[in-house]
């Protein structure tokens, strides 16, 4: 499955430029941003409930 993804990425874009090493850090950073945003919203809810 990974082989088809790498060939598709290299053929769709510039063949001299390999995009696959860039995909993993970007997906990890996106997941981190989503988790942090969820944590922030959860903590805000907790503090708002505590104030009431």
Residue pairs with C-beta under 8 A, 6 or more apart in sequence:
5 20
6 18
6 20
9 18
9 19
9 20
9 23
10 17
10 18
10 19
10 20
13 19
